[in-house]
Amino acid sequence: MQASYIVIDRSLPVPLYKQLEDSVTRAIGSGILKAGDKLPTEDDLDETFNLSRPVVRQAYGSLVSAGLIVRERARGSFVKAQNYGMFANKILSFSQEMLLLGHAPATRVLEFSRAPLPSDVAGDRCASGGTWFFLERVRYTDGNPSVYLRTWIPSERFPDIENHDFSVESLYSTLKAIYDIHPIHAFRSVWATESEPCIAELLNVKTGSALSVLRSHVYDQLDKLMEVSIEYFPSPMCRFDFEVNVE
């Protein structure tokens, strides 16, 4: 099996499925894996890396949900042909986006608690208030802060989600593995704002400097709301590309 792009290090706190998922994503982004290339089978990965079938299925399942690979019955898993530009019109995890672009991602969790959904975040897509899991994070790209992110997840739908460490685990991969839930579509709004002192400090920019803001209401394959988030990007680091279809 030729799979030198796969790196598994059991001394790291990162779950094995995430290491496998990231290895494949990184290889796709760098061009090592091209559209139509076949991925190692479960037996291959068990023999070479001692990875169990559930670990491989969780990693490959996340990649399928992200639209990076396809699984064909009796044939195996293959890299999917796709244009990996910017991702405002795609639903990928942060690590998948960065790895596809050839960057090293990292995450710092600032808070993980229960909190109501603020009305300015809910917008007109859902009701504010209630009890949600609130996840506050800073994303890093090649060691530099690149995104300040606040996420709300319905606690009644995902009661055990607070037992996970999202500094090293992917939220979407975890929801897929535990609840068999994955994102299908999202409503997104983009606007500009000035950075408040607390956000400016986290993103290492000057107070009052321009930020791009992206608010997302994300729905799963059952057409149920699975996540509401608001992200702040330093404007010099940010560009959004959209594909618009005429019906």
Secondary structure, 3 states (H helix, E strand, C coil): CCCCCCCCCCCCCCCHHHHHHHHHHHHHHHCCCCCCCECCCHHHHHHHHCCCHHHHHHHHHHHHHCCCEEEECCCEEEECCCCCCCCCCCCCCHHHHHHHCCCCEEEEEEEEEEEEECHHHHCCCCCCEEEEEEEEEEEEECCEEEEEEEEEEECCCCCCHHHCCCCCCCHHHHHHHHHCCCEEEEEEEEEEEECCHHHHHHHCCCCCCEEEEEEEEEEECCCCEEEEEEEEEEHHHCCCCCCCCCC
